[in-house]
Amino acid sequence: MKKCLFILFVFLSPFAFSAADNKANPIYKSSYECGMDFFKANGAKESPIPSCVGNSHDPSKLEMQAYKDAERDYLAGVPAKASSCNFGYGVWVASGSRADNSLEGPQRVPTLREIARLLTVAREVKFYDLQGRGIPIETVNHWFTKKGETISVSDEAKKTCTKKQTG
C-alpha cells in the first residue's frame, strides 16, 4: 500500500507544482483579472475570450485555464484579488478648436493624477489597461476619492499602482 501511495505521489507531484506556478505567471494573472472584470460587468452568460483576447490571437491553454478559474471563482462568489493596478492610460475627448489654440479630439492621459484633475472639471474619461482593453467602472471607482468638489487618487490606488501610473 505504501509503495502505491509513493508511486502515486511521485506521479502527481509535478502536476501540483505546475498548477501553482501557473498562477504566478503574469499571463495567467492578467487573463484571470480580465475574466473576473468581464464576469462582474456581464455575468457568466458569455465567455470573456472575445473581450479579453479579441482577434489578436487564439488563447493559450494558460489563458483558457485562467478564464475557467475566473468563472469558477465568480460563480462561487470569490472576490478578485487586488494584486496589482492594471491602469495603462485614459482617454478624453477635447472639444476645442485650432482657431482658438485649444485641444481638440481624443487626448491620451498617462497618469491617474492627471485624470483626477480632469474629473474635477467634469470631463468624461475612458480607462484602458496596457493592452488597450477597457477597464470596468467598478475597478476605476477604487482608484479615486471625492472630498467636496475635489477628486483625488485614492490610498488604495497609491498602494497598488506604481508611481508612474499614479503620477
Beta strands, then each sheet from edge to edge (+ up, - down):
strand 1: 89-95
strand 2: 104-109
strand 3: 125-128
strand 4: 144-147
strand 5: 150-153
sheet 1: 2+ 1- 3+
sheet 2: 4+ 5-
end
